[in-house]
Amino acid sequence: MRLRQRLVMEWLAVALLASCVVAALTYWDSLSRFDNLVHDQLSAIDRPVPLSDVLIVKIDEDSLAAFGKWPWPRTRHAELFDQLAENQPAAIGFDILLSEAGNPDDDRQLARSMAGNRNLFLPLHFVFPGGNGAEYDVKRPVEPFSAAATGLGQVNLVFDTDGVVRRAALCFGDKASGKEWPHLIEQIYRSVHGKPSPAYDRLQDCDKNLLMPFALRGGYPSVSYAALVNGEVPGAFLKGKVVLIGATANGLGDQYPVPLGDGGTLAGVEIMANLYGALSRDDFVIPIPLPLQLLLSLLPVWVLLIGFWRWRPRTTIMVSFALLFAILLASVILMQFALWFAPGTALVGVILVYPIWGWRRLQATSDFMDSELQNFHRSKIDIPIMRSELGPVDVITGQAEQLTHAISHVRDLRRFIADALSNLPDPMFITDLDGKVKFVNRLAQAGMEDGAQDLALDDMLNRFVSPDDLSEVKEYLDQKHRPTKQDYVDFTSLDGQIFAMRRAPVLSDDGTLRGHIHYLADITEVAHAAQQREEVLQLLSHDMRAPQAAILALLDGKEGDETTGRIEGHARRTLALADNFVGLARIDASEFAGEDVLLAELVAEANDSLWPLGKARDIRCEVDDQSDGAFVSGEPSSLYRSFVNLIDNAIKYSPDGGTVTIMIRVTELDGQPFVSVAIADQGDGISEEMLGHLFERFASDDSLAHSSIKGAGLGLNFVAKVMERHGGHICGENRRDGGACFTVLLPLAPYLEEQVE
């Protein structure tokens, strides 16, 4: 089963890897150079026939030799347009930018000559980025020429990643909003046919580029610019033609790589002639949409992946070659329907998935055995059983021998564990998911003549648990989730012993629950010790406090001398010592049970309780409450005792006639709201030796105290424990202007915290 699961996981991993690679290559068009190469070869199979009604007027080397260095004066172009006006071509595309003004007289002459021609279209271009934050600026021909022309069109070229012009952008801008610039050739097509081209009508987005079929180099008829101007071209050769005028001489920089397979370049005006042919024939090749491209690329990969589960290796390799051929054939067939399917990603997917899966198939069993044996040796428990060393053999045989020894070791280990569990010093038994006892150790089976095998859990409990504790034990066992602080239950057995029962899950190697272990630890002595501790605490909290309270009651209201005052002080000290000691002992023995406490009111009560102490030495305790009625979640008794200790210390270390300041605020610490209580005195401050030990047990320094009553060093330790129990903080420091200050931070109660937020 583990081997099958591993093979499934590896198959899923290979499938996911291959699919992700194919998807990534498709999305980022990473194999565009290879796909372009395939496209160029396929497009050469059936090149289109050039249109006979297109004539290219070339500014070639002969024209440059006849008329001199470029650029020519605009009067030269005026002569050309005068010749064209006499012969009435169907449309004229003048692929020369006229976006800068020249000699005014020459410009006017050229504009008049242009106006004499019908369906004359001029190019415009774009400047990136545009001015004033615009994406681009449109550079039109200067005004005399724009007015003389029938229309304007953009002549942007689209370059693929390999720098070759294969695609055409029929417009630039946003077609959906009507703010687009059609291509110059699209404008010419509309003037000749009286409507937009079908390809343009189908175009939904100007960013959608179409693959353009190219005729053979030199397929479109052409004449030299100089020959036309000099009247050497018969008029009939121009009449009714679409005349495209542009530079073809190599020195003029209007040459671009095109997919003609000969590695040469083509002039921009010749590219426009091919574009007009594609518009007229409506034979653009449209790349299939990305989702369909991804689907067709993944299809052969998944055919092969699914076949891995059914086919033999011989069949698989034959199908792999067949799929490679089918992918290329699909590109050829779709090309005949003017659709382009880039085959590169599909080919890579098949080439990638077959060797990876073939390698995993060959290695799966060996890797599985090796991995499991390594895991076994890492987790193997050493037991006193000798095994013979393995001799030198080949890898597979060695793995088989190791597996045999591992199985034998597991058998020995099982016996070893059974013996160890049987001799545990406490009762222990294991149950399955149905509550049947499957294993008991020696102590748990004592007194059972027939044994405890397959005994019900309830029957097993009846043998150990007294009737008074049975319901509590069953409630513990029925809990779905174990408690976090006390994951056990105490009970008294039928013979008076006290046990702590703990249940733990029995899990298989894959984490499946198989049963439970029930361990019964004998805690009779520990329980008796806890009972004795509680009795001691009762003694401290009652029997030791009662006489001191009686002493204070006898002294209350009587005018006493110095001896009476000392007796009262020592009685109060004994009471505080007993309270702090009992509080410290019980803090960790009970769970936190908080309630909403108005902290300012509790602090005020603690302060009022110490008024007689302050009055006796003329010390004022001033409470500055700016907490706006803040509540905390706490235990009132321990909090009250804590603030009594802190205020008592402040009075103790303050000089006669001094002032103790208690400030209550709402503040933030690390983004969490807290209530801050700062208690400051005007004493001599905390000694340097004590600053780092303030909250340790029995840490006390009364050398700076102004009271004759000395401390035992439990008060601040008690306060620190209480604040930690409440999720708060306490710190002590010396103030710059003298005296000590203790600051307590307690979290706001949850509902008040929400209001603050």
N, C-alpha and C positions, 0 to 999 in steps of 0.2 A: 504493500500500500504506500509506504514512504517513497519507494522508487517511482511508482506511478505519479504520486503527487509532485515529485521533483521534476519528472518529465513534463507534466502539465505546466508547472511553473516556468520551466525553461522554454517550452513552446510559447507560452504567453509573453515571456521576456523577448524572445526572438521576434515574435509578431509585433510587439509594441515597438521594439527598436527599429525594425524595418519600416513600419508604418510611420513612425515619427521622422525617420530619415527622408522617406519619400515625401511626406507632407512638408517638411522644411525645405527640401530642394524645390518642390513645386511652388511654395509660397514665395520664396526669395528668388526664384528663377535662377538658381545657382548654376544650372547646366545650359545656360542660354547660348554659350559659344558652340557647344556641341549641337544643340538643337538648330541653331542657325546654319551650321554646316550641313546638317541633314536637309534642312529646308532648301538650301541653295542647290543641292544635288537633285532633289525631287522637282524643284521648279524648272530645272533645265530640261526635264523630260518632255515637257509640252509648253514651249514658249509661245506667246500670242503673236499674231500677225499684225504688223504696224498698220495704223490707219493711213489711207491714201490722201485724206483731206487735211492732213496736218503738214505744215511746211515750217522748217526751222531756218531762221535767218541768222547765220553764224558771224559773230565778231571773231574771226579767226586770224591766223598768222598773215594770210594774204591781205586781209583788211587793214591790219596794223601796218603792213609794209606799204600799202597804198595811201593811207591817210595819216600815218605818223603815230607817235607815242600816245598811249591812252593816259588820261581821258581826252576825248575829242571835244572841240567846241560844239555848243548845242545847235549851231547852225547846220552842222553836219547831220545831226539827227533830224533837223527840219527837212533837209533834202530827202532823207529816207521816207518820212511820212508823206511828203509830196508825191513821191513815186507810188506809195501804197494807195493814196487817195485816188489816183488815176485808175487803179486796177480793181478796187472794191473787193477786198477779201472779206470773208464772213465775220471774222473777229481777229483782233490783234492783241497779243500779250507782250508788253515791253518790259523785259526782266532787267531793267536798269534803274537803280535808285535815283530819284530826283528830289531828295529831301533838303537840298541846300540851294539857295538862290545863286544865280550866276550873273553875267552881264545882263542888265535889264532889257536891252534891245534884243539880245540873242534869245532871252527867255520868252519875250513876246512873240518873236518870230516862230520859235518852236511850238508855243501854245497855239498859234494860228494854224500851223501845219497839222498839229494833233487834232484840232477841232474839225479839220476837213475829213477825218476818218470816222466811220461809225464802228461801234462796239470795240472801242479802244480801252484797255484796262492796264492800270499801272500798279506796281507793287508798293506796299508800305512795310515798315519794319517796326520792331518794338525795342525799347531801351529798358533794361533791367538793372537795378530797381528804378522805379519811377521817382519823380520829384514829389515833395511834400508827403512822404510816407506811402505813396501809391505803389502797388505791386509792379507796375510797369507804365511807361509812357508810349503812346502811339505816335510814330513819326510818319506823317503823311508827306506826299510830294508837295512842293511849295505851291502856293495858291494858283498861279496861272495854269499849272499843269493839272492840278486837281479839278479845276473848273472845266478844262478842255477834255478830260477823260470821261468815258462813259461810267466807269466805276473803278473801285480799288479792291485789292485782295492781298491777303498775307501770303508769304512765300517761305514759311518756316520749313526747315528740313528736320526729319526725325532720325537720329542716329541710334543704332543698337549698341550694346555694350562693346562690341568689337569694332565700332567706328564705321560700320557699313550702313548705307541708306537702304532699308528694305520696306519701311513703313511710311505712310503718308498721313498727315493730319489735315482733314478736310476743313477744319475750322479751328479758330483759336478764341478762347473766352468761355462764356457760359451760355450754351445753347438753350438750356431750359428757361432762362430768363430773357432770351432774345438778344443778349448782349454779346454777340459773337462776330468774328471776322471770318467770312468764308475764304477759302483758298482762291488765289488768283485764277487757277484753272477751273474751279467750280463756278466762278463768275463768268468765265468765257463759255463754259458749257451752258449756263442759263441763257446767255445772250443768243447762242446758236439754236438751242432747242426750246427756249421759251418757258422753261420750268427747271426746278432743282433736279439734280441727278438722283436716281433711285438710291444710290449708296448714301447720299446726304440725308435723304428722307428717313432712312432706317437708323441713322446715327442718333443716339440719344444723348451722348456726352462728347464734348470736344476733346476730352482726354483719351477717347477711344481711337487708337491708331489702327489702320488697316494695312495688311500686307499687300504690296503692290507687285503684280507680275511685270517683268521687264522683257521687252522684245530684244532681239539680237542687236548688238552694237552696230550703229550706222543704219538701222532698219528704216528710220524715218527720213524722208527726203529733206534735203537741206540745200541752201544757196548761200554764197558769201555775201556779207553786208556790202562790201565794195562793189560786187557785181550788180547788186540790186540798185544801189545809188547811181551807178554809172549807166543804168539803163540796159544792161546786158541780159536781163531776165525777161522773157516774154510775158506780156500782160496776162495771157490765158493761164499761165502757170500759177498766177496769184489769185485769180478771180474765184471767189467762193471758198477759199481755203482759210483754215485757222492758222494764222501766222504767229509764230513764237520767236521773239527776238532776244538774243542773249549771247553772252561771251562763251566761246569754246576754246580760245587760245590758252595754252598752258600757263603763260605768264600772267594771266589775269586772275588766277586764284579761285576760279569757279568750277573746280573739278572735285568730285567726291567718289569714294569707293562704293560700288554697287555689286549685287550678287550675280555677276555674269560668269563667274567661274574662271575668268582669265586673269584675275588679279589686277585689272586695269581700273581706271576711273571713268566717270561720265560727267559731262558738263551739266550744270544746273538746268539749263534750258532743255536739254535732252531728257532729264528726269521729269520735267514738267510735261514733255510730249508723251512720255510713257504714262504719266498720271492721267492725261486727257484720254488716252486710249483706254485705260482701266475704267474711267468714268463712263465712257461711251459704251463699252462692252459690258459694264457692270460685272466684272470678274475679279473683284478684290477677294483675297483670301482672308477670312475672318478667324482670328484665334478663338478657340472654344473657350467658354467661360471657365473661371478658376475652379468652381466646384466640380464641373464635369471633367476638367483636366485632372483634378485630384482623384476623382472616382476611377477614371480610366487608367491612371497610373497605379492605383492601389489594387485594381481588379486582378491583374496577373500575379501580383505578390500573394494575395489571399488565396487564389486558386492553388498556387504551389504550397502554401502553408497548410491548407486543408488536405491536400493530397499527401502530405508527409505522413498522415495518420493511416493512410490506406495503401499507398503504393510501395512497391519494392524499390530498392535503390536504382535498378536499371530503368524502371518506368519513370522514376523521378527525373533522372538526367535527360531522358528523351523528351519528357514534357517540358523541362526547362528550356531546351533548345527550341522546341516548338513555340513556346511563349515568346522568346526573343524574336523569332521570325514573325509571329502574329502581331507584335507591337509595331514593328516596322511596316508591316502590311496595312495595319490600321491607319497609320499616318498617310500612306500612299492613297488608300481608298478615300479617306476624308478629304484629301487634297483635291480629288476629282469633284467633290461637292463644295469646293471653295471654303473648306474648313481646315484649320491647322491644329493638329494634335502634336505637341512637342513630346517626342518619345524618350528623351534622355532619362527622366526620373523613373519611368517604368522599367527601362532597361537596367538602370542601376539597382532598383529594388529587387529584380529577379537575380541579378548577378551577386547581390549582397546576401540575400536570404538563403540561397542554396548552400554555399560553402559553410556558412555559420551553423545552419541546422545540421548539415552533414557531419561537421566536426563534433557538435554536441551529441549527436546520436552515437557516434563511435566512442565518445568518452564518457557518456552518461553513466553506464553501469560501473565502470572502473572508478570514476570520480565519486560516485555514491558510496561504493564500498570503502574507498580510501578515507572519505570524509567521516563516515560513521565509525570506522575503526579509530581514527584520530580522536573523535569525540569520546569514544569509549575509553581510550587510554588516558585522556586528560581527566575524565571524571572517575576513573577506576579507583576503588578503595583497596588499599593494600591489605591483604589477608594472608595469614601464614600458610599458603599453599604453593608449592613449587611447580614451575612449568618449565618444560624443556625449551631450549633456544631453537629458533627456526633456522633451517639451513638455507644456503643460497639457491634460489629458484628464480624463474621469470616473474614478472610483476603480477600477472593475473593469478598464478598459482600461489604466490606469496600472500596475496590478499585473501584468497580462499582459506589458506591455512590459518592466517591471523583471525579470520572470522570464526573458524572452528574453535580456536583457543578462546576467543572472546565469549562464545556461547557457553563453553565449559566453565569459564570464569564466572559468568552470570549465575550459573547453577550453584557454584560454590559460594558465591556472594549471597545468594538467597538463603542458603542454609546458615551462613554466618550471621546474617541480620536476624533471622528467626531465633537463633540461639541467644543473640545479644538482647533482643526485646523480651524474650521469655524470662531473663534473669534481671530485669530492671528492679530497682529497690522500691518502686511504687507500683500500684495496680495500673494496668493499661489494657485497653481493648480497642479493636478496629471494627467498624461497621461499614456495610456497603450502602448504596443509595436507597435501598429498601428498608434500612434499619435492622438488618440481620448482622449478628456478630460473626465476623469471619476470622478473627484472631484474638486470643487472649493470652496474656503472659501468666507466669506461674502464680503471682499474688492475686491476680484477678480471678483465677480459676480455683483458688483454694476453697475446699469444702464442697465442690461440685463433683460428685462421683461420675455423672454422665458427661461432664465437660460442658463448655459453653458454646461450642460450635453451632452456628445457625440459631442461637438464642435471640429472641426479640430484644430490642434496646430497652423497652419498658421493663421487661423481666430482669434485665441486667441491672437497671437502676434500682429496682426493688430490693436487690441483694445488698446495696451499699447505702442508700439514702434513707434517712429517717422520714416517716410520713409528714412531719411538720415542714421539712425543706423540699419535699419532692416536687411540689408545684413550681417553686422558684427555679429548681434545676431544669425542669422541662421548659419553662419560659425562656431560660437562657439558650437551650438547644434549639428552640423554635425561631430564634432571631435570624432574620435574613442577613443582616450585616452586623458584624461584631463591634462592640463598643471600642472606642479608641483609647480610653484611659484604663479600663479594667476589663481585660478580655478573659475573665474567669468568673466562677461562681463558688462561693463558700457553702458548705453544708456539713451537717453532723451525721455521722454514720449510725447504724443501728447499735453499734457497740460503744458509742460515745466519742469516737475519734472525730477530729475535724479535718476535712479535706478541701483542697482547692481544685475544682474540676476545670479543665481547659480542653476545648475542642479545636482541632486543626484539620484543614482539608487534606485529603490524599489526592494528588494530581498525577495524571499520566505525564509522559515526557512531552506531549504536545499541549499540556495545560488543561486537559479534560478532567472534570471532577469525577472521581471514582468512589469516594467514600469519605469517612472521617476517622481521625484518631482521637480517642478520649483518654486523657491522662489525669490521674488522680494523685495529687501531691499531698502527702501527710503534713499538715501545718498545725498540728495540735499544740506543739510547744510555742510556735509563733503566735497563735491565737491567745494562748494563756499569757504570753508576755505583753501582748497588746491590751489585754484586759487589765493587767497590773499597771500598765502605763496610764490607762484611763482612770484607775483608782487614784494614782498619784496626782493626776491633773485635778480630780475632784477634791483631793486633799488640799491642793494649792488654791483652787478657785473658791472653796467653801470654808474648810476648816482653818486655813491660814488667814483668809480674808476677814472671817467673822470677828476674831479678837481685835484686829486693827480697826475695823469699823466701829466696834464697841468703844475703843479708846477714843476715837474721834468724836463719837457721840457724847461721851462724858466730858470732853474738853470744849465742846461747842457752846458758845455763849458765855464762857467763864473768862474772867480777866486773869491772865496768867503771867507769870514771870518768864525769864529766859528759859528756865528748865522746862516749863510747860510748853513753850514754843518749840523747843527741841524735840520733846516727846511727840508733839503733833506732826512735826516734819518727818520724823523717822517713821511714824505710823503711815503717813501718806506715801513715803518712799516704799515701804513694804507692800502697801496695796498696789502701787504702780508696778513694782517688780513682779508681784504675783500675776497681775493682769497681763503684763508683757510676756512673761514666761509661758502662761497658759495660751495666750494668743499665738505665739510662735509655734508651740507644740501642736496646735490644732489647725493651723493654716494649711499644711500639707496633708492633713488627715481627712479633710472634707472637701467636697466639690464646691465650686463657686456658685453662689445663688444670689445674683444681683437683682436689684429693684431700682426704680427711678428715684433719685435722691436730689433734692434741691441743695446744691453744694454750699451756697452762701449761707443758707439757714443752718446747715449742719456745722459749718465753721463758727458761726455766731454762737451756737449753743456750746461748742467746745470752749470758746473764749469766755463766755459767761460763767462756765463752771470753774474757771480759774481766777475769777475776779477777786476772791478773798486773798489769794496769793499775791496778786499785783497790788491790791490795796494795802497789804501789810508793809510793802516797801515803796509805796507811792509811785508805782509803775503804771502808766496808762497803756492800754491796748487799743489802738485805733484800727477799725475795719474800714477799708476803702473798697466797696463792692461796685464794680462796673461790669458784672457778668450778665446783667439783664435777665436774671432768673434762669441761669443755665442749669440743666439737669445732667447728672451723670448716672450711669448704671453701676451700682455698687452695693456693698454690704454696709449698712449704716453703722453697725456696732464697731466693726474694725476701722472704718474710716474715721468715726468719731474718736476712737482711742488714739488713732494716728495723729490727728490734729491737736488733741490734748497734749500728746507727747511733745509735738513741735512747739506749741505755744508755751508749754511749761518750761522747755529748754530756753526759749527766748527770754522768759521772765527770769529764769535762773541765772543767765549770763548777762543780764542788763544791770546797769548801775542803779542804785536807789534814785528814784525820781526820774528815771529814764522813760523812753517811749518804745513800745513794740508796735511795728506797723504791719498790718495784714492787708495785702492787696489781692483782689480777686478779679481776674480778667478772662476774656475769651480770646484765644490766640490760635495760630496755626504752626504746625511742625511737619515739614515734608509734605505739605499739601493737605494734612489732616487736621480737623478742628479739635482743640483741647481747651479745657478750663485750667487756668493757671492760678495757683495760690502761692504767693510769695510772703514769707514770714521773716521779717528783719528786726534785729535788735540793735542796741547802741553800745554793746559790750566791747571787749578787747579783740573780738574775732577768733578765728580758729587757728590753732597753732599749725605751723608748717608740717610738724610730724604727724598730725592727725588728719590733714586734708585728704590723704589717700586711703584712709582707713575708717572714715566716718561711719560707714554702714556695716562694718564687721561686728560680729557678736563680741560682747565684752570689751569693745573699744571705747574708752572713756578717758577724758582729760579734764579734771575739775580744778586745775590750777588757776584757770581764768574765771571760775564761777564766783559770783557775788553772793551766793547763797551758802549757808552752812550745810545744806543737805547735798550729799554727794550722789552721783549716779552710778548705776551698775553696768552700763554699756549695753543694755538690751533694747532701749527705747527706739533709737534710730534704726537698729537692725529690724525691729518689728515693723517700723514705718516702711522701710525699703521692701520687705516681704509683702506687705499689704499693697503697695503701689504696683509691684510686679504682678500680683494676683489680679489687679484691676486693669492690667494693660497700660499702666501709666509709668511715670518716671519721677525721680527725685534727685536733686543735686544740691550741694552745699558749697558756699563760696564766701570769701571775705569781700565786703563792700569797700569801695575806694575811700569813702568818708568815714570809715570805721564801722565796726560791728560785723556780725555774720548774717547771711541771708540763706534760707532754705526755700527752694522753689519746687512745688509739686505740680505735675502735669497729669490730668486725668482726661480720657476721651469723653467727648460729648455723648449723651444718650442718643441712640440711633435715630429716633424721630426728630430730635432737635438738630442733629447733624444734617438731615435732609432739608430742614428749613434754612440752615446756614448756606447750603449749596444753592 
